[in-house]
């Protein structure tokens, strides 16, 4: 369990599905979700893509950034 009493939402800079996959890889480390704004508006990430990424099993690896 994450050592803090609150969950974290990733926000800002999530512009591609790869960014969303990196955030999804942080499940279990305190990251509870991601806020996606402009990427939805521009169509860079679609709702079906976001939902598929959020529900896919993760590798447990940290993002490379």
NURO-976229 format. One record per residue (C-alpha): residue in three letters; x, y, z. Coordinates in nm, 2 decimals, decimal comma, always signed. Example, Ala and Ser with C-alpha at 12.3 -4.5 7.8 and 13.67 -1.06 7.14 Angstrom:
2
REC   residu        u        v        w
REC      ALA    +1,23    -0,45    +0,78
REC      SER    +1,37    -0,11    +0,71
END
This chain:
65
REC   residu        u        v        w
REC      UNK    +0,00    +0,00    +0,00
REC      UNK    +0,11    +0,35    -0,07
REC      UNK    +0,23    +0,53    +0,25
REC      UNK    +0,00    +0,83    +0,21
REC      UNK    -0,36    +0,84    +0,32
REC      UNK    -0,49    +0,99    -0,01
REC      UNK    -0,48    +0,86    -0,37
REC      UNK    -0,30    +1,06    -0,64
REC      UNK    -0,45    +1,17    -0,97
REC      UNK    -0,20    +1,23    -1,25
REC      UNK    -0,29    +1,55    -1,44
REC      UNK    -0,12    +1,75    -1,71
REC      UNK    +0,09    +1,63    -1,99
REC      UNK    -0,11    +1,32    -2,07
REC      UNK    -0,13    +1,37    -2,45
REC      UNK    -0,09    +1,02    -2,59
REC      UNK    -0,20    +0,67    -2,52
REC      UNK    +0,17    +0,59    -2,43
REC      UNK    +0,15    +0,86    -2,16
REC      UNK    -0,17    +0,70    -2,03
REC      UNK    +0,00    +0,36    -2,03
REC      UNK    +0,28    +0,50    -1,82
REC      UNK    +0,04    +0,63    -1,56
REC      UNK    -0,15    +0,30    -1,57
REC      UNK    +0,18    +0,13    -1,48
REC      UNK    +0,17    +0,32    -1,15
REC      UNK    -0,14    +0,14    -1,03
REC      UNK    -0,07    +0,00    -0,68
REC      UNK    +0,18    +0,28    -0,61
REC      UNK    -0,08    +0,53    -0,50
REC      UNK    -0,19    +0,66    -0,84
REC      UNK    -0,57    +0,62    -0,86
REC      UNK    -0,64    +0,78    -1,20
REC      UNK    -0,55    +1,03    -1,46
REC      UNK    -0,72    +1,35    -1,58
REC      UNK    -0,73    +1,38    -1,96
REC      UNK    -0,85    +1,70    -2,11
REC      UNK    -0,71    +1,83    -2,44
REC      UNK    -0,62    +1,49    -2,56
REC      UNK    -0,99    +1,40    -2,56
REC      UNK    -1,09    +1,72    -2,72
REC      UNK    -0,83    +1,68    -3,00
REC      UNK    -0,90    +1,31    -3,05
REC      UNK    -0,55    +1,21    -2,96
REC      UNK    -0,70    +0,97    -2,70
REC      UNK    -1,05    +0,84    -2,74
REC      UNK    -1,27    +0,72    -2,46
REC      UNK    -1,26    +0,36    -2,57
REC      UNK    -0,87    +0,38    -2,58
REC      UNK    -0,86    +0,53    -2,23
REC      UNK    -1,10    +0,27    -2,08
REC      UNK    -0,90    -0,01    -2,25
REC      UNK    -0,58    +0,12    -2,12
REC      UNK    -0,71    +0,18    -1,77
REC      UNK    -0,85    -0,17    -1,74
REC      UNK    -0,56    -0,36    -1,90
REC      UNK    -0,33    -0,56    -1,68
REC      UNK    -0,01    -0,37    -1,61
REC      UNK    +0,35    -0,50    -1,62
REC      UNK    +0,44    -0,33    -1,29
REC      UNK    +0,73    -0,16    -1,46
REC      UNK    +0,80    +0,21    -1,39
REC      UNK    +0,76    +0,45    -1,68
REC      UNK    +1,08    +0,53    -1,86
REC      UNK    +1,06    +0,90    -1,81
END
